[in-house]
Amino acid sequence: MLEGGLYLFGFVALFFLSLSIFAFIRPLTRPADKIQYQQESHFSYTASGTPVIYDTETVRSGEPIFLRLTCFLNIASTYNVQGNQLEGISGNYQLIARVMDEQSGWQRTIPMNEKTAFNGNSFATASNLDLCQIVALVNTLKQQTGLRTGNFTLEIIQQVNLTANALGNPIVDSFEPRLVFQFDEVHFSLATPKGQDDPLYLSKQSSAENRNLEPNTLSLLGWRPTIGTVREIALLGLVLSFSGLLLILSRLYLTTQQSPEALIRLRYGGLLVNVYQRDLEPSSMLIDVTTIDELAKLAERHNTVILHMTSNFLHCYLVQCNGLTYRYVFSAGRRGIAEIEAPPQEIISYTLDDNGNSIVQMEPMQPTEDDLFGYAINKSSISKTEGTDTVILREIRL
């Protein structure tokens, strides 16, 4: 449970540490989004007609106008601006007619009404235009200049100047929707300007800078907390996770101080296998190691496990491979104090053979009442020298 809690709180602490770094490298505020609004205008026109030529007695929007039937064109237009954040909307507007020859670049502007102020987000206007006067103007141009262009363009332009306020930010904008006709000496026909789908309707999506600041947010599965809130959550998570880690580490420290066996099990629990004495081989060569770390290295090198036996206050850890048994033993004592077993033999003398190898002579250790598990030790000793390192081997019998 302690090991699982250590991994759990470690993972949680790592998560909240990453979240803290992520939150603290981002500013608490950011520039507010741009103010979005839309302007739109709709044109319509009528003229006198005859049921012989048209479906009704009136020329409706979209139908051509023949000068032999009528010269007067009635034009109406509406304007509307939409924006939830807009306040104090006002401005002025004016209708003008512009006659132009696209080939030569000639143009003439004719005001259709005076500039008119408006308040609010919409207005409507209407005006009349004498088409025969437009044709007479073009004929005069041809006579005096010798221009031989057959087709001209008439644009009805609604010039709108807008002022408004949005969240303390002033907005100044303009909008010029137009109604376009192509004409000659006989008739006027409706044309569609480039980039406009409907010749009678035009809309313009606009935006204005917002100089205000707003809290920076983070999107998490549909939840949009502010960066300040994320920082608070991350710091609180760090405090709780580190508190849990400190609590578990202190508990582990106290446990390992009271029981060295618990420390060994914590460090090498994946390699340990608990066995009984009778499960061992009846005879093998025994090598004592000085620390449990050395025994663990041998187990990992030979890809085997560490056998663990207990008897009263004695703990014995063994690694068996290739007919050899490596052992580490310690005794907890009757009062729970660890007592490391001393080496069972001491070297008396050594000589060199004819080949220069070391021959170590050792006194056999006589069995005592404190010997582990009542081992009977034969009087034999073997030394094996590799370079300057000497490994002491003892033959034991169970």
Sequence and secondary structure as in RCSB ss.txt:
>XXXX:A:sequence
MLEGGLYLFGFVALFFLSLSIFAFIRPLTRPADKIQYQQESHFSYTASGTPVIYDTETVRSGEPIFLRLTCFLNI
ASTYNVQGNQLEGISGNYQLIARVMDEQSGWQRTIPMNEKTAFNGNSFATASNLDLCQIVALVNTLKQQTGLRTG
NFTLEIIQQVNLTANALGNPIVDSFEPRLVFQFDEVHFSLATPKGQDDPLYLSKQSSAENRNLEPNTLSLLGWRP
TIGTVREIALLGLVLSFSGLLLILSRLYLTTQQSPEALIRLRYGGLLVNVYQRDLEPSSMLIDVTTIDELAKLAE
RHNTVILHMTSNFLHCYLVQCNGLTYRYVFSAGRRGIAEIEAPPQEIISYTLDDNGNSIVQMEPMQPTEDDLFGY
AINKSSISKTEGTDTVILREIRL
>XXXX:A:secstr
 HHHHHHHHHHHHHHHHHHHHHHHTS SEEE   EEEEEEEEEEEEEE  TTTSSSSEE TTS EETTT  EEEE
EEEEEEE TT EEEEEEEEEEEEEEETTTTEEEEEE S  EEEESSEEEEEEEEEHHHHHHHHHHHHHHH     
 EEEEEEEEEEEEEEETTEEEEEEE  EEEEEE SSEEEEE  TT S TTEEEEEEEE    EEE B  BTTB  
BHHHHHHHHHHHHHHHHHHHHHHHHHHHHHHHH HHHHHHHHHTTTEEE  GGGS SEEEEEE S HHHHHHHHH
HTT  EEEEEETTEEEEEEEETTEEEEEEEE  TTS  EE   S  EEEEEE TTS EEEEE      TTSGGG 
EE S  EEEEETTEEEEEEEEE 
